[in-house]
Amino acid sequence: MKLRLVGLPDEIDDAVEAIGQVVEVLEVSAHYPRRGNTRQVSVYLDIRVKTAMRPGEVTRDDQD
């Protein structure tokens, strides 16, 4: 899954850390400046939703 975050650089860094507590963050792009006279940036995330595991359940990662 892909996400785009828009905000101030410090806000983005905090948001990426918080999002990482809920989903698996696979990749984080550089900060890309927004158009116009603004301090905001865009950051793009590749993520994977963490699945709740039951005891003994096998994930796709475990099958490799």
PyMOL Python script that loads the backbone (N, CA, C, O; Angstrom):
from pymol import cmd

cmd.read_pdbstr("""\
ATOM      1  N   MET A   1       0.848  -1.149   0.000  1.00  0.00           N
ATOM      2  CA  MET A   1       0.000   0.000   0.000  1.00  0.00           C
ATOM      3  C   MET A   1       0.904   1.226   0.000  1.00  0.00           C
ATOM      4  O   MET A   1       1.999   1.183   0.562  1.00  0.00           O
ATOM      5  N   LYS A   2       0.470   2.303  -0.613  1.00  0.00           N
ATOM      6  CA  LYS A   2       1.248   3.528  -0.658  1.00  0.00           C
ATOM      7  C   LYS A   2       0.477   4.656   0.030  1.00  0.00           C
ATOM      8  O   LYS A   2      -0.740   4.771  -0.111  1.00  0.00           O
ATOM      9  N   LEU A   3       1.210   5.484   0.774  1.00  0.00           N
ATOM     10  CA  LEU A   3       0.634   6.640   1.452  1.00  0.00           C
ATOM     11  C   LEU A   3       1.440   7.877   1.122  1.00  0.00           C
ATOM     12  O   LEU A   3       2.659   7.801   0.970  1.00  0.00           O
ATOM     13  N   ARG A   4       0.780   9.010   1.010  1.00  0.00           N
ATOM     14  CA  ARG A   4       1.478  10.293   0.878  1.00  0.00           C
ATOM     15  C   ARG A   4       1.140  11.129   2.100  1.00  0.00           C
ATOM     16  O   ARG A   4      -0.031  11.295   2.444  1.00  0.00           O
ATOM     17  N   LEU A   5       2.163  11.653   2.752  1.00  0.00           N
ATOM     18  CA  LEU A   5       1.991  12.543   3.885  1.00  0.00           C
ATOM     19  C   LEU A   5       2.402  13.940   3.473  1.00  0.00           C
ATOM     20  O   LEU A   5       3.397  14.110   2.768  1.00  0.00           O
ATOM     21  N   VAL A   6       1.655  14.941   3.899  1.00  0.00           N
ATOM     22  CA  VAL A   6       1.961  16.333   3.600  1.00  0.00           C
ATOM     23  C   VAL A   6       1.950  17.103   4.908  1.00  0.00           C
ATOM     24  O   VAL A   6       0.990  17.023   5.674  1.00  0.00           O
ATOM     25  N   GLY A   7       3.022  17.852   5.165  1.00  0.00           N
ATOM     26  CA  GLY A   7       3.094  18.652   6.381  1.00  0.00           C
ATOM     27  C   GLY A   7       4.479  19.223   6.564  1.00  0.00           C
ATOM     28  O   GLY A   7       5.311  19.158   5.659  1.00  0.00           O
ATOM     29  N   LEU A   8       4.728  19.783   7.737  1.00  0.00           N
ATOM     30  CA  LEU A   8       6.048  20.303   8.053  1.00  0.00           C
ATOM     31  C   LEU A   8       6.996  19.133   8.311  1.00  0.00           C
ATOM     32  O   LEU A   8       6.558  18.087   8.789  1.00  0.00           O
ATOM     33  N   PRO A   9       8.281  19.287   8.007  1.00  0.00           N
ATOM     34  CA  PRO A   9       9.213  18.165   8.151  1.00  0.00           C
ATOM     35  C   PRO A   9       9.179  17.472   9.512  1.00  0.00           C
ATOM     36  O   PRO A   9       9.184  16.242   9.567  1.00  0.00           O
ATOM     37  N   ASP A  10       9.144  18.225  10.607  1.00  0.00           N
ATOM     38  CA  ASP A  10       9.098  17.601  11.938  1.00  0.00           C
ATOM     39  C   ASP A  10       7.801  16.829  12.154  1.00  0.00           C
ATOM     40  O   ASP A  10       7.802  15.756  12.757  1.00  0.00           O
ATOM     41  N   GLU A  11       6.687  17.387  11.652  1.00  0.00           N
ATOM     42  CA  GLU A  11       5.400  16.686  11.766  1.00  0.00           C
ATOM     43  C   GLU A  11       5.439  15.372  10.990  1.00  0.00           C
ATOM     44  O   GLU A  11       4.949  14.346  11.463  1.00  0.00           O
ATOM     45  N   ILE A  12       6.021  15.413   9.807  1.00  0.00           N
ATOM     46  CA  ILE A  12       6.112  14.211   8.965  1.00  0.00           C
ATOM     47  C   ILE A  12       6.932  13.142   9.674  1.00  0.00           C
ATOM     48  O   ILE A  12       6.522  11.983   9.728  1.00  0.00           O
ATOM     49  N   ASP A  13       8.091  13.521  10.221  1.00  0.00           N
ATOM     50  CA  ASP A  13       8.944  12.548  10.905  1.00  0.00           C
ATOM     51  C   ASP A  13       8.219  11.903  12.077  1.00  0.00           C
ATOM     52  O   ASP A  13       8.323  10.695  12.288  1.00  0.00           O
ATOM     53  N   ASP A  14       7.478  12.717  12.846  1.00  0.00           N
ATOM     54  CA  ASP A  14       6.700  12.174  13.967  1.00  0.00           C
ATOM     55  C   ASP A  14       5.593  11.244  13.475  1.00  0.00           C
ATOM     56  O   ASP A  14       5.336  10.201  14.076  1.00  0.00           O
ATOM     57  N   ALA A  15       4.941  11.629  12.378  1.00  0.00           N
ATOM     58  CA  ALA A  15       3.856  10.820  11.837  1.00  0.00           C
ATOM     59  C   ALA A  15       4.366   9.476  11.319  1.00  0.00           C
ATOM     60  O   ALA A  15       3.712   8.452  11.512  1.00  0.00           O
ATOM     61  N   VAL A  16       5.527   9.469  10.663  1.00  0.00           N
ATOM     62  CA  VAL A  16       6.095   8.220  10.164  1.00  0.00           C
ATOM     63  C   VAL A  16       6.379   7.275  11.320  1.00  0.00           C
ATOM     64  O   VAL A  16       6.123   6.075  11.226  1.00  0.00           O
ATOM     65  N   GLU A  17       6.909   7.816  12.411  1.00  0.00           N
ATOM     66  CA  GLU A  17       7.190   6.990  13.586  1.00  0.00           C
ATOM     67  C   GLU A  17       5.894   6.422  14.172  1.00  0.00           C
ATOM     68  O   GLU A  17       5.837   5.246  14.530  1.00  0.00           O
ATOM     69  N   ALA A  18       4.856   7.256  14.270  1.00  0.00           N
ATOM     70  CA  ALA A  18       3.571   6.804  14.820  1.00  0.00           C
ATOM     71  C   ALA A  18       2.920   5.764  13.906  1.00  0.00           C
ATOM     72  O   ALA A  18       2.378   4.769  14.387  1.00  0.00           O
ATOM     73  N   ILE A  19       2.970   5.987  12.611  1.00  0.00           N
ATOM     74  CA  ILE A  19       2.389   5.041  11.662  1.00  0.00           C
ATOM     75  C   ILE A  19       3.095   3.694  11.756  1.00  0.00           C
ATOM     76  O   ILE A  19       2.466   2.647  11.604  1.00  0.00           O
ATOM     77  N   GLY A  20       4.400   3.720  12.006  1.00  0.00           N
ATOM     78  CA  GLY A  20       5.172   2.489  12.148  1.00  0.00           C
ATOM     79  C   GLY A  20       4.754   1.639  13.333  1.00  0.00           C
ATOM     80  O   GLY A  20       5.087   0.455  13.392  1.00  0.00           O
ATOM     81  N   GLN A  21       4.029   2.223  14.278  1.00  0.00           N
ATOM     82  CA  GLN A  21       3.517   1.458  15.410  1.00  0.00           C
ATOM     83  C   GLN A  21       2.280   0.651  15.034  1.00  0.00           C
ATOM     84  O   GLN A  21       1.908  -0.293  15.731  1.00  0.00           O
ATOM     85  N   VAL A  22       1.642   1.033  13.918  1.00  0.00           N
ATOM     86  CA  VAL A  22       0.378   0.414  13.522  1.00  0.00           C
ATOM     87  C   VAL A  22       0.536  -0.487  12.298  1.00  0.00           C
ATOM     88  O   VAL A  22      -0.100  -1.537  12.208  1.00  0.00           O
ATOM     89  N   VAL A  23       1.380  -0.077  11.364  1.00  0.00           N
ATOM     90  CA  VAL A  23       1.610  -0.847  10.148  1.00  0.00           C
ATOM     91  C   VAL A  23       3.114  -1.030   9.958  1.00  0.00           C
ATOM     92  O   VAL A  23       3.912  -0.337  10.590  1.00  0.00           O
ATOM     93  N   GLU A  24       3.493  -1.955   9.095  1.00  0.00           N
ATOM     94  CA  GLU A  24       4.906  -2.163   8.779  1.00  0.00           C
ATOM     95  C   GLU A  24       5.304  -1.178   7.679  1.00  0.00           C
ATOM     96  O   GLU A  24       4.771  -1.226   6.570  1.00  0.00           O
ATOM     97  N   VAL A  25       6.239  -0.292   7.992  1.00  0.00           N
ATOM     98  CA  VAL A  25       6.714   0.690   7.019  1.00  0.00           C
ATOM     99  C   VAL A  25       7.881   0.063   6.267  1.00  0.00           C
ATOM    100  O   VAL A  25       8.931  -0.208   6.850  1.00  0.00           O
ATOM    101  N   LEU A  26       7.692  -0.166   4.975  1.00  0.00           N
ATOM    102  CA  LEU A  26       8.694  -0.828   4.147  1.00  0.00           C
ATOM    103  C   LEU A  26       9.705   0.151   3.569  1.00  0.00           C
ATOM    104  O   LEU A  26      10.886  -0.171   3.440  1.00  0.00           O
ATOM    105  N   GLU A  27       9.238   1.349   3.220  1.00  0.00           N
ATOM    106  CA  GLU A  27      10.123   2.348   2.611  1.00  0.00           C
ATOM    107  C   GLU A  27       9.572   3.744   2.863  1.00  0.00           C
ATOM    108  O   GLU A  27       8.359   3.955   2.855  1.00  0.00           O
ATOM    109  N   VAL A  28      10.475   4.696   3.086  1.00  0.00           N
ATOM    110  CA  VAL A  28      10.120   6.102   3.281  1.00  0.00           C
ATOM    111  C   VAL A  28      10.940   6.921   2.287  1.00  0.00           C
ATOM    112  O   VAL A  28      12.162   6.781   2.222  1.00  0.00           O
ATOM    113  N   SER A  29      10.274   7.767   1.520  1.00  0.00           N
ATOM    114  CA  SER A  29      10.980   8.592   0.544  1.00  0.00           C
ATOM    115  C   SER A  29      11.666   9.766   1.236  1.00  0.00           C
ATOM    116  O   SER A  29      11.509   9.984   2.437  1.00  0.00           O
ATOM    117  N   ALA A  30      12.415  10.500   0.459  1.00  0.00           N
ATOM    118  CA  ALA A  30      12.989  11.764   0.930  1.00  0.00           C
ATOM    119  C   ALA A  30      11.861  12.780   1.111  1.00  0.00           C
ATOM    120  O   ALA A  30      10.732  12.550   0.678  1.00  0.00           O
ATOM    121  N   HIS A  31      12.176  13.899   1.753  1.00  0.00           N
ATOM    122  CA  HIS A  31      11.222  15.013   1.856  1.00  0.00           C
ATOM    123  C   HIS A  31      11.248  15.774   0.532  1.00  0.00           C
ATOM    124  O   HIS A  31      12.302  16.243   0.103  1.00  0.00           O
ATOM    125  N   TYR A  32      10.095  15.897  -0.111  1.00  0.00           N
ATOM    126  CA  TYR A  32       9.984  16.645  -1.358  1.00  0.00           C
ATOM    127  C   TYR A  32       9.267  17.957  -1.079  1.00  0.00           C
ATOM    128  O   TYR A  32       8.146  17.940  -0.569  1.00  0.00           O
ATOM    129  N   PRO A  33       9.881  19.101  -1.400  1.00  0.00           N
ATOM    130  CA  PRO A  33       9.235  20.396  -1.150  1.00  0.00           C
ATOM    131  C   PRO A  33       7.922  20.523  -1.914  1.00  0.00           C
ATOM    132  O   PRO A  33       7.810  20.071  -3.053  1.00  0.00           O
ATOM    133  N   ARG A  34       6.937  21.139  -1.280  1.00  0.00           N
ATOM    134  CA  ARG A  34       5.657  21.407  -1.929  1.00  0.00           C
ATOM    135  C   ARG A  34       5.805  22.631  -2.826  1.00  0.00           C
ATOM    136  O   ARG A  34       6.694  23.457  -2.618  1.00  0.00           O
ATOM    137  N   ARG A  35       4.954  22.741  -3.796  1.00  0.00           N
ATOM    138  CA  ARG A  35       4.977  23.901  -4.693  1.00  0.00           C
ATOM    139  C   ARG A  35       4.534  25.153  -3.949  1.00  0.00           C
ATOM    140  O   ARG A  35       3.799  25.089  -2.964  1.00  0.00           O
ATOM    141  N   GLY A  36       4.998  26.279  -4.442  1.00  0.00           N
ATOM    142  CA  GLY A  36       4.588  27.550  -3.865  1.00  0.00           C
ATOM    143  C   GLY A  36       5.478  27.947  -2.705  1.00  0.00           C
ATOM    144  O   GLY A  36       6.480  27.291  -2.416  1.00  0.00           O
ATOM    145  N   ASN A  37       5.107  29.003  -2.061  1.00  0.00           N
ATOM    146  CA  ASN A  37       5.874  29.556  -0.951  1.00  0.00           C
ATOM    147  C   ASN A  37       5.400  28.924   0.356  1.00  0.00           C
ATOM    148  O   ASN A  37       4.616  29.515   1.099  1.00  0.00           O
ATOM    149  N   THR A  38       5.888  27.715   0.622  1.00  0.00           N
ATOM    150  CA  THR A  38       5.472  26.992   1.815  1.00  0.00           C
ATOM    151  C   THR A  38       6.647  26.204   2.371  1.00  0.00           C
ATOM    152  O   THR A  38       7.578  25.860   1.642  1.00  0.00           O
ATOM    153  N   ARG A  39       6.598  25.925   3.656  1.00  0.00           N
ATOM    154  CA  ARG A  39       7.639  25.094   4.281  1.00  0.00           C
ATOM    155  C   ARG A  39       7.231  23.623   4.299  1.00  0.00           C
ATOM    156  O   ARG A  39       7.989  22.770   4.761  1.00  0.00           O
ATOM    157  N   GLN A  40       6.047  23.334   3.802  1.00  0.00           N
ATOM    158  CA  GLN A  40       5.563  21.960   3.822  1.00  0.00           C
ATOM    159  C   GLN A  40       6.303  21.092   2.820  1.00  0.00           C
ATOM    160  O   GLN A  40       6.819  21.563   1.807  1.00  0.00           O
ATOM    161  N   VAL A  41       6.335  19.789   3.147  1.00  0.00           N
ATOM    162  CA  VAL A  41       6.956  18.798   2.275  1.00  0.00           C
ATOM    163  C   VAL A  41       5.990  17.634   2.092  1.00  0.00           C
ATOM    164  O   VAL A  41       5.021  17.486   2.838  1.00  0.00           O
ATOM    165  N   SER A  42       6.274  16.808   1.083  1.00  0.00           N
ATOM    166  CA  SER A  42       5.557  15.555   0.885  1.00  0.00           C
ATOM    167  C   SER A  42       6.534  14.414   1.111  1.00  0.00           C
ATOM    168  O   SER A  42       7.706  14.503   0.745  1.00  0.00           O
ATOM    169  N   VAL A  43       6.043  13.345   1.713  1.00  0.00           N
ATOM    170  CA  VAL A  43       6.815  12.122   1.898  1.00  0.00           C
ATOM    171  C   VAL A  43       5.907  10.968   1.487  1.00  0.00           C
ATOM    172  O   VAL A  43       4.712  10.958   1.783  1.00  0.00           O
ATOM    173  N   TYR A  44       6.497  10.004   0.802  1.00  0.00           N
ATOM    174  CA  TYR A  44       5.751   8.851   0.314  1.00  0.00           C
ATOM    175  C   TYR A  44       6.198   7.602   1.070  1.00  0.00           C
ATOM    176  O   TYR A  44       7.393   7.353   1.223  1.00  0.00           O
ATOM    177  N   LEU A  45       5.227   6.822   1.540  1.00  0.00           N
ATOM    178  CA  LEU A  45       5.505   5.604   2.305  1.00  0.00           C
ATOM    179  C   LEU A  45       4.994   4.389   1.545  1.00  0.00           C
ATOM    180  O   LEU A  45       3.920   4.428   0.944  1.00  0.00           O
ATOM    181  N   ASP A  46       5.760   3.327   1.575  1.00  0.00           N
ATOM    182  CA  ASP A  46       5.278   2.006   1.186  1.00  0.00           C
ATOM    183  C   ASP A  46       5.060   1.259   2.489  1.00  0.00           C
ATOM    184  O   ASP A  46       5.973   1.140   3.307  1.00  0.00           O
ATOM    185  N   ILE A  47       3.847   0.754   2.681  1.00  0.00           N
ATOM    186  CA  ILE A  47       3.519   0.089   3.942  1.00  0.00           C
ATOM    187  C   ILE A  47       2.857  -1.255   3.687  1.00  0.00           C
ATOM    188  O   ILE A  47       2.386  -1.536   2.585  1.00  0.00           O
ATOM    189  N   ARG A  48       2.832  -2.077   4.727  1.00  0.00           N
ATOM    190  CA  ARG A  48       2.097  -3.341   4.709  1.00  0.00           C
ATOM    191  C   ARG A  48       1.351  -3.419   6.036  1.00  0.00           C
ATOM    192  O   ARG A  48       1.925  -3.179   7.098  1.00  0.00           O
ATOM    193  N   VAL A  49       0.079  -3.754   5.962  1.00  0.00           N
ATOM    194  CA  VAL A  49      -0.750  -3.865   7.164  1.00  0.00           C
ATOM    195  C   VAL A  49      -0.293  -5.071   7.969  1.00  0.00           C
ATOM    196  O   VAL A  49      -0.150  -6.170   7.432  1.00  0.00           O
ATOM    197  N   LYS A  50      -0.064  -4.859   9.260  1.00  0.00           N
ATOM    198  CA  LYS A  50       0.291  -5.962  10.156  1.00  0.00           C
ATOM    199  C   LYS A  50      -0.966  -6.765  10.422  1.00  0.00           C
ATOM    200  O   LYS A  50      -2.018  -6.199  10.719  1.00  0.00           O
ATOM    201  N   THR A  51      -0.864  -8.078  10.318  1.00  0.00           N
ATOM    202  CA  THR A  51      -2.023  -8.920  10.582  1.00  0.00           C
ATOM    203  C   THR A  51      -1.917  -9.486  11.987  1.00  0.00           C
ATOM    204  O   THR A  51      -0.829  -9.820  12.456  1.00  0.00           O
ATOM    205  N   ALA A  52      -3.041  -9.587  12.642  1.00  0.00           N
ATOM    206  CA  ALA A  52      -3.069 -10.190  13.973  1.00  0.00           C
ATOM    207  C   ALA A  52      -2.829 -11.687  13.817  1.00  0.00           C
ATOM    208  O   ALA A  52      -3.446 -12.338  12.974  1.00  0.00           O
ATOM    209  N   MET A  53      -1.944 -12.217  14.622  1.00  0.00           N
ATOM    210  CA  MET A  53      -1.584 -13.633  14.511  1.00  0.00           C
ATOM    211  C   MET A  53      -2.198 -14.439  15.654  1.00  0.00           C
ATOM    212  O   MET A  53      -2.241 -13.992  16.801  1.00  0.00           O
ATOM    213  N   ARG A  54      -2.661 -15.613  15.318  1.00  0.00           N
ATOM    214  CA  ARG A  54      -3.107 -16.575  16.324  1.00  0.00           C
ATOM    215  C   ARG A  54      -1.961 -17.548  16.565  1.00  0.00           C
ATOM    216  O   ARG A  54      -1.141 -17.753  15.670  1.00  0.00           O
ATOM    217  N   PRO A  55      -1.880 -18.145  17.728  1.00  0.00           N
ATOM    218  CA  PRO A  55      -0.810 -19.115  17.987  1.00  0.00           C
ATOM    219  C   PRO A  55      -0.785 -20.199  16.917  1.00  0.00           C
ATOM    220  O   PRO A  55      -1.822 -20.783  16.599  1.00  0.00           O
ATOM    221  N   GLY A  56       0.395 -20.470  16.359  1.00  0.00           N
ATOM    222  CA  GLY A  56       0.557 -21.504  15.355  1.00  0.00           C
ATOM    223  C   GLY A  56       0.223 -21.082  13.943  1.00  0.00           C
ATOM    224  O   GLY A  56       0.410 -21.867  13.014  1.00  0.00           O
ATOM    225  N   GLU A  57      -0.269 -19.861  13.746  1.00  0.00           N
ATOM    226  CA  GLU A  57      -0.631 -19.388  12.413  1.00  0.00           C
ATOM    227  C   GLU A  57       0.634 -19.056  11.619  1.00  0.00           C
ATOM    228  O   GLU A  57       1.599 -18.530  12.173  1.00  0.00           O
ATOM    229  N   VAL A  58       0.625 -19.364  10.324  1.00  0.00           N
ATOM    230  CA  VAL A  58       1.776 -19.117   9.450  1.00  0.00           C
ATOM    231  C   VAL A  58       1.498 -17.895   8.593  1.00  0.00           C
ATOM    232  O   VAL A  58       0.415 -17.775   8.020  1.00  0.00           O
ATOM    233  N   THR A  59       2.470 -16.980   8.497  1.00  0.00           N
ATOM    234  CA  THR A  59       2.331 -15.797   7.650  1.00  0.00           C
ATOM    235  C   THR A  59       3.027 -16.032   6.325  1.00  0.00           C
ATOM    236  O   THR A  59       3.745 -17.020   6.171  1.00  0.00           O
ATOM    237  N   ARG A  60       2.826 -15.144   5.369  1.00  0.00           N
ATOM    238  CA  ARG A  60       3.524 -15.228   4.090  1.00  0.00           C
ATOM    239  C   ARG A  60       5.026 -15.185   4.294  1.00  0.00           C
ATOM    240  O   ARG A  60       5.754 -15.899   3.605  1.00  0.00           O
ATOM    241  N   ASP A  61       5.514 -14.362   5.225  1.00  0.00           N
ATOM    242  CA  ASP A  61       6.941 -14.255   5.503  1.00  0.00           C
ATOM    243  C   ASP A  61       7.525 -15.562   6.019  1.00  0.00           C
ATOM    244  O   ASP A  61       8.676 -15.888   5.730  1.00  0.00           O
ATOM    245  N   ASP A  62       6.728 -16.316   6.790  1.00  0.00           N
ATOM    246  CA  ASP A  62       7.203 -17.572   7.369  1.00  0.00           C
ATOM    247  C   ASP A  62       7.343 -18.677   6.312  1.00  0.00           C
ATOM    248  O   ASP A  62       8.058 -19.655   6.530  1.00  0.00           O
ATOM    249  N   GLN A  63       6.673 -18.525   5.189  1.00  0.00           N
ATOM    250  CA  GLN A  63       6.664 -19.564   4.166  1.00  0.00           C
ATOM    251  C   GLN A  63       7.904 -19.528   3.280  1.00  0.00           C
ATOM    252  O   GLN A  63       8.173 -20.496   2.567  1.00  0.00           O
ATOM    253  N   ASP A  64       8.656 -18.450   3.306  1.00  0.00           N
ATOM    254  CA  ASP A  64       9.860 -18.332   2.448  1.00  0.00           C
ATOM    255  C   ASP A  64      10.999 -19.174   2.940  1.00  0.00           C
ATOM    256  O   ASP A  64      12.069 -19.182   2.332  1.00  0.00           O
TER     257      ASP A  64
END
""", "prot")
cmd.dss("prot")
cmd.show_as("cartoon", "prot")
cmd.util.cbc("prot")
cmd.orient("prot")
